Amino acid sequence: MRWRTGGDRPGAWLVQLLAAAVLASGGAYAQALKPDREQPIHLEADSGTFDDAKKTAVFTGNVVLTQGTLTIRADRLVVTQSADGFQRGVAYGDPASFRQRRTGTDEWIEGWAKRMEYDSRTETLELFEDARMRRGQDEVRGNYISYNAQTELFRVLGSVKGEGAAGGASGRVRAVIQPKSREGADRSPPRAAP
């Protein structure tokens, strides 16, 4: 199944909402999304079910959504809209993934999890089970990652004792943060004293 946005197609409103609904976030991550929101959405899947009365669409089988630099891959993608116009997107996979270029840089933002959820009402992106996010060379892993675009707050949790040990063999949160160069710092090598 190949789907391209268009106002005259059944369920097109759901596909158009996907850009805002799935994997959008604020702060540094939102910088990647602004130009992409203006691009057409292309969606491919083995099958799709659209329920206009319930404002729900379900795409299954090798789901690939692209919009500008954003690519989402999942086994299953469910998009719903509430009566008051808020959207929610849930991507499932082993793992589901997203990848997107940050505006004005060569840096990519990537994420992987067995389940990813975005809620436009709370502007929250959540990654569940074997969750991992990477921006450039910085990476964070855990069993759960949450990012709130309104507060710009990240939250990462490891697995609970006795559960599957996502985020590493110990089930603990793992992060790799590369040093950043200071702005305005003299980048030339030090000169030898006379």
C-alpha positions as CSV (number, residue, x, y, z in Angstrom):
1,M,0.0,0.0,0.0
2,R,1.4,3.4,-0.9
3,W,-0.2,6.5,0.5
4,R,0.4,10.2,-0.2
5,T,-1.4,13.0,1.5
6,G,-4.4,14.5,-0.3
7,G,-7.6,16.1,1.0
8,D,-9.9,14.1,-1.3
9,R,-8.8,10.6,0.0
10,P,-10.5,8.9,2.9
11,G,-8.4,9.0,6.0
12,A,-6.1,11.7,4.6
13,W,-6.7,13.9,7.6
14,L,-5.0,11.1,9.7
15,V,-1.9,11.0,7.5
16,Q,-1.7,14.8,7.5
17,L,-1.8,14.8,11.3
18,L,1.0,12.3,11.5
19,A,3.7,14.9,11.0
20,A,2.6,16.7,14.1
21,A,1.5,13.6,16.0
22,V,4.3,11.2,15.7
23,L,7.7,11.8,17.2
24,A,7.5,15.6,17.3
25,S,9.3,17.3,20.1
26,G,10.7,20.6,21.2
27,G,14.0,22.2,22.1
28,A,16.9,20.9,20.2
29,Y,14.8,18.1,18.7
30,A,12.2,20.4,17.4
31,Q,14.8,22.2,15.3
32,A,14.8,19.2,13.0
33,L,11.1,19.2,12.5
34,K,10.2,22.7,11.5
35,P,11.2,22.5,7.8
36,D,10.0,18.9,7.6
37,R,6.5,19.8,8.7
38,E,6.1,21.8,5.4
39,Q,7.0,18.7,3.3
40,P,4.5,16.2,2.0
41,I,4.1,13.0,4.0
42,H,4.7,9.7,2.1
43,L,3.5,6.5,3.8
44,E,4.0,2.9,2.7
45,A,2.7,-0.2,4.4
46,D,1.5,-3.7,3.5
47,S,-2.0,-2.7,4.6
48,G,-4.0,0.2,6.1
49,T,-7.3,0.5,7.8
50,F,-9.1,3.8,8.1
51,D,-12.1,4.5,10.4
52,D,-13.2,8.1,9.8
53,A,-16.0,7.8,12.4
54,K,-13.5,6.9,15.1
55,K,-10.8,9.1,13.6
56,T,-8.3,6.2,13.7
57,A,-5.9,4.8,11.1
58,V,-3.8,1.6,11.5
59,F,-1.0,0.8,9.1
60,T,0.7,-2.6,9.3
61,G,3.5,-4.5,7.7
62,N,6.8,-2.9,6.9
63,V,5.5,0.7,7.6
64,V,7.7,3.5,6.3
65,L,6.7,7.1,6.8
66,T,8.9,9.9,5.3
67,Q,8.5,13.6,5.5
68,G,11.5,15.7,4.4
69,T,14.4,14.3,6.4
70,L,12.1,12.4,8.9
71,T,11.9,8.7,8.4
72,I,9.8,6.4,10.7
73,R,10.0,2.6,10.4
74,A,7.6,0.3,12.2
75,D,5.8,-3.0,12.0
76,R,2.6,-1.2,13.0
77,L,1.6,2.4,13.3
78,V,-1.7,3.6,14.9
79,V,-2.8,7.2,14.7
80,T,-5.9,8.6,16.5
81,Q,-7.4,12.0,16.9
82,S,-9.6,13.0,19.8
83,A,-12.8,15.0,19.6
84,D,-11.0,18.2,20.6
85,G,-8.4,17.8,17.8
86,F,-5.4,16.4,19.7
87,Q,-3.5,13.6,18.0
88,R,-1.7,10.5,19.3
89,G,0.6,8.3,17.4
90,V,2.0,4.9,18.4
91,A,4.6,3.0,16.5
92,Y,5.4,-0.7,17.2
93,G,8.4,-2.7,16.0
94,D,11.3,-4.8,16.9
95,P,12.5,-2.1,17.1
96,A,10.5,0.8,15.7
97,S,12.7,3.6,14.7
98,F,12.9,7.3,13.7
99,R,15.7,9.3,12.1
100,Q,15.8,13.0,11.3
101,R,18.3,15.6,10.4
102,R,18.6,18.7,12.6
103,T,18.1,22.0,10.8
104,G,21.2,23.7,9.7
105,T,23.6,20.9,10.7
106,D,24.8,17.6,9.5
107,E,23.7,16.1,12.8
108,W,21.0,13.4,12.9
109,I,18.6,12.5,15.7
110,E,17.7,8.9,15.9
111,G,15.6,6.7,18.2
112,W,14.8,3.1,18.7
113,A,12.3,1.2,20.9
114,K,9.8,-1.6,20.8
115,R,7.1,1.0,21.2
116,M,7.1,4.8,20.6
117,E,4.2,7.1,21.5
118,Y,3.6,10.8,20.8
119,D,0.8,12.8,22.4
120,S,0.2,16.2,20.9
121,R,-1.9,17.3,23.9
122,T,1.0,17.0,26.3
123,E,3.7,17.3,23.6
124,T,5.4,14.2,25.0
125,L,7.4,11.6,23.2
126,E,7.8,8.3,25.0
127,L,10.0,5.3,24.0
128,F,9.3,2.0,25.8
129,E,11.4,-1.2,26.0
130,D,15.0,-1.3,24.9
131,A,14.8,2.5,24.3
132,R,17.7,4.3,22.8
133,M,18.1,7.9,21.5
134,R,21.1,9.4,19.7
135,R,21.9,12.9,18.7
136,G,25.1,13.3,16.9
137,Q,27.6,11.2,19.0
138,D,25.6,11.6,22.2
139,E,23.5,8.6,23.2
140,V,21.2,7.6,26.0
141,R,19.8,4.1,26.7
142,G,17.2,2.8,29.1
143,N,14.0,0.8,29.4
144,Y,12.0,4.0,29.1
145,I,12.8,7.5,27.7
146,S,10.4,10.4,27.9
147,Y,10.8,13.9,26.4
148,N,8.4,16.7,27.1
149,A,8.6,19.5,24.5
150,Q,6.8,22.0,26.7
151,T,9.3,21.7,29.6
152,E,12.3,20.4,27.6
153,L,12.7,17.7,30.2
154,F,14.2,14.3,29.5
155,R,13.6,11.4,31.8
156,V,15.3,8.0,31.4
157,L,14.6,4.9,33.5
158,G,16.4,1.6,33.6
159,S,14.5,-1.7,34.1
160,V,13.0,-2.6,37.5
161,K,14.9,-5.3,39.4
162,G,13.8,-8.7,38.1
163,E,12.5,-7.4,34.7
164,G,14.3,-7.6,31.4
165,A,17.6,-5.6,31.6
166,A,17.2,-3.0,28.8
167,G,19.7,-0.3,28.6
168,G,22.6,-2.7,29.3
169,A,23.1,-6.0,31.1
170,S,22.5,-4.4,34.5
171,G,19.2,-2.7,33.5
172,R,20.7,0.7,34.4
173,V,20.5,3.9,32.4
174,R,23.5,4.4,30.2
175,A,24.6,7.6,28.5
176,V,27.5,8.8,26.4
177,I,27.9,12.5,26.2
178,Q,30.7,13.9,24.1
179,P,32.5,17.1,25.2
180,K,31.3,20.2,23.4
181,S,33.6,23.0,22.4
182,R,33.1,26.3,24.2
183,E,31.7,29.1,22.1
184,G,34.0,32.0,21.7
185,A,37.0,30.0,22.9
186,D,40.3,30.5,21.1
187,R,40.6,27.4,18.9
188,S,44.1,28.0,17.8
189,P,46.8,25.9,19.4
190,P,48.8,27.5,22.2
191,R,52.0,29.3,21.1
192,A,55.3,28.5,22.5
193,A,56.7,31.0,25.0
194,P,59.5,33.2,23.5
